Amino acid sequence: MGPETALIHHPYRPPEGFDAPQVAVHKASTVYFADCAALRARDWRYKNGYTYGLHGTPTTFTLEERIATLEGGRHTVLVPSGLAAIANVDLALLQAGDEVLLPDNVYGPSRELARHELARLGITHRLYDPLDARALEAMIGPATRLVWLEAAGSVTMEFPDLTGLVHAARSRGVLTALDNTWGAGIALRPFDLGIDIVMHALTKYPSGGGDVLMGSVTTVDDALHERIKLAHMRLGLGVGANDAELVLRSLPTLALRYHAHDAAARRLAGWLAGRPQVVQVLHPALPGSPGHEHWARLCGAAAGLFSVVFDERFPQAQVDRFVDALRLFRIGYSWAGPVSLVVPYDLKAMRARPAWGGTLVRFSIGLEAVDDLQADLEQALAAAFG
């Protein structure tokens, strides 16, 4: 062989048996088959071999299995983002004439997906009150095929009556899907409650670095997994091996980080609840926060996320001055990374029936020293409100 060919078709193979703490990174589009029989024998739907990089490599198979274990499920597929996971579920289970029910406090892009892309496919949606299981049961009609659950609710942090909502859906033969990003597989065990599907934005706590976009869909039922997997293939969803490597590297510290975020957030949320400028702190673990009793019954932990509602006598511009005055909290979307984040929201534009007046500010507590974060909040309050 000439050197060009020898470099491509080199016979050397490293010895088997290498083992180390981190999973190897396998990158591929093309996957080799030993012969035609092997080509025809492998099925991309199952982890009995490799067919094409989009359908999995040892790296992504390993991450899928670990996420399934984290969620208490049996089957997991990986997708490029949390929103892609929601879309994977919707498109796998819904068709023209079907209806999906969303909580009023659903993740905003999920609602927009229903309003636009699903609507163009002839799929309708309605919003329900996540704190009222009886109202949900009354809403379920002959066209309802799927109920999305969110615990805790996006931005306003209401913790739903998950037990009641799941019972209402199951009594009418309707599937349930939970966005478990907040719980991260640590705060609660969704499948123990009878939930059918769990999606997770691995972008958040499983990654933990603020540098990866990824999502997952986990199930316990074989037939339901196959429907999701078939849609996953037809949509061409896949993740990069290097991104999978980063999530695998972070998973061993997930529980440690989650509890650290939780402890810091509870302390700061409690401190902010006593500030005169604040009318309410929305944190599921705080008594008085909407749905606290549901959280207390189902969870022993909470994420590092909470929102603060400022008194409506303060205009938006003044609240913005408070946000701008923060030095350690950076203004930015997402959460669960090492850096504390803050974002102001307009409740009236977000909710059909906003329960509070005033301006809401959401905090994601990072891994900085809590005393430093509290001092930063204190100086920013003084700068904006005197």
Helices and strands as residue ranges (DSSP letters): H 3-8, H 36-41, G 53-55, H 58-71, E 75-79, H 82-93, E 99-103, H 108-113, I 114-118, H 119-120, E 124-128, H 133-139, E 144-150, H 162-171, E 175-179, G 190-193, E 197-201, E 215-219, H 222-234, H 241-250, G 251-253, H 254-273, E 278-282, H 292-298, E 305-310, H 316-325, E 330-331, E 341-345, H 347-350, E 360-364, H 370-385
